[in-house]
Amino acid sequence: MRTRTGRRAFLGTAALGGLGLTFLRDAGLAFGAQANEKLNIGIIGAGGQGEGNTNNVASENIAAIADVDDERCANTLRRFPNAKKFTDFRKMLDDMQAKIDAVVVSTPDHTHAVAAVAAMKLGLHCYCEKPLNRTVLEARAMRTTALAQKVVTQMGNQGSASEGLRRGVELAWGGAAGAIKEAHVWFGGGNSGTGAPKDTPPVPPTLKWDLWLGPVTPKPYHPAYAPAGWRNWRHFGTGSMGDFGCHSINMAFRALKLDMLWNAPAGSAPAPVIRIEGEASEINPDSYPRWCKVVYRFPARGDLPPAQLSWYNGGPRPPEAILAGRALSEHGSAIVGEKGVIFTDCPWNTRCVLLPEKQFEGFDAPRTIPRSPGHHAEWIRACKGGPKPFSPFEVGGPMTELLLLGHIAMIVRQPIEYDPASGSITNSPEASKL
């Protein structure tokens, strides 16, 4: 099938009604390498984080590379000279769909979903950087597509593979801290809170700006957006909350088993409603706020009690008393139980301690979660028939969705109530439009 390139064609094939990109290969034709064979991998986004991700799957065969910025991806192209180069990921999928097993998506947030869903609909396994996507609709589409196509997926919140994160989750699940009814997650860095730039410098000759924009409403090029500033802007990124949130709330999200709320049957009575309240330094249509605070209140999950999770970014901080005498770190997470606190001072959640330390000195708990050979390695292993990865889209989708709902609560400046099973905001028509 020939794919027309350019922005108009992009919008025609990638509308989010169902992320209905049209390609030839049927998902039933998906194939996987045996354990002793190499995967053939297509890279979508090969500069910056994409370069690192490509290097982390270099044990396999890098068969194709798609990137819209020739300068940004130059290092990756030099390292993998036998990979076929494309500018448009759709053309890569069209030409290579019968020759690759999987894709690694490391583009800016606003093109994660269109690239990942297109690949999964072809039956290709998918590793996608965090946050999984830019909107709630995209999060749900990526999760449901992954489940329907039965492909192996992994979101790029690499701390998931660490000993510290898995140990923290084990401590929570094993009851070391007692019943958990609250968690606090804080990240020091905020956003700019500024309006969009007014000047219109020329597009660099190495960048295909229309393809970089993808499905986004046309905007003039500006270096504040590309190659690296896009996270701060609502059209392209998800701010600190989406970007680092998928690292920072990882341990708390799993400890509280919040993904259970997305697995409740639609129409459950009562519906598993999450209540979300947000406040921010300012709201403008262009960039994310300098600081924000979001409070999530969750209903009971199975035999777990109702719980509250608070997110603080760029200024607000949790009460210092939660750390049982320890000073607050710049970034951190505290999972507060009736007997103790599971604390990490690392925004990637790669280490943890049980507080108060003197009370839990010498304490050990059973290791119930398998350890990882590495975040990328466990995805590769699963693509070859091994155990399921720890951060598949069934987990990464709801985690990203929850964070993005916090942005909506900030915008409408009133509490919203969200049914994760049906994907609907039940108390605010204004919020539902967002």
Number of C-alpha atoms within 10 A of each C-alpha: 9 9 17 14 15 14 18 12 13 22 15 13 19 21 13 15 9 12 21 15 19 16 19 12 17 12 17 11 11 21 19 21 15 13 14 7 11 16 25 18 26 31 29 30 29 28 24 16 15 24 20 14 22 27 16 14 18 13 12 15 17 23 21 26 27 26 26 24 22 19 14 19 19 14 14 21 21 10 13 18 12 13 19 15 19 19 20 22 26 25 18 20 27 18 16 17 21 15 14 22 25 28 27 29 32 28 24 26 24 25 24 24 25 25 26 27 25 23 29 25 26 25 27 33 30 29 26 29 23 26 29 32 32 26 21 19 17 24 25 22 21 26 20 16 20 24 16 13 18 17 24 25 32 29 29 24 24 19 24 23 22 18 17 20 24 27 23 26 23 20 24 26 18 15 15 22 20 16 17 24 19 20 28 22 26 28 26 17 17 19 19 14 20 17 12 14 13 8 9 11 10 10 14 13 10 11 19 17 21 19 20 23 22 22 21 16 9 12 11 15 20 20 15 14 18 18 15 11 14 21 23 25 23 16 20 24 24 28 24 23 31 26 23 19 27 27 23 28 29 25 33 26 20 20 22 26 17 20 18 17 21 19 14 17 13 14 11 11 8 6 17 25 20 18 18 25 22 23 22 22 14 15 18 13 13 16 24 28 25 21 22 25 23 21 20 23 18 21 17 17 17 10 6 13 13 15 18 18 22 22 25 24 24 21 16 15 21 19 9 12 10 19 21 12 10 12 10 18 15 14 20 23 31 29 28 24 18 13 15 24 26 26 26 25 21 20 23 25 28 22 18 23 17 23 22 17 14 9 11 15 10 7 10 9 11 9 12 13 12 11 14 17 12 15 21 21 16 21 28 27 19 19 26 20 14 13 12 15 23 22 23 22 27 22 21 28 26 24 24 29 23 23 23 22 24 24 28 22 23 24 19 17 15 15 20 26 22 22 20 24 18 18 15 14 21 14 12 15 10 12 21 14 8 15
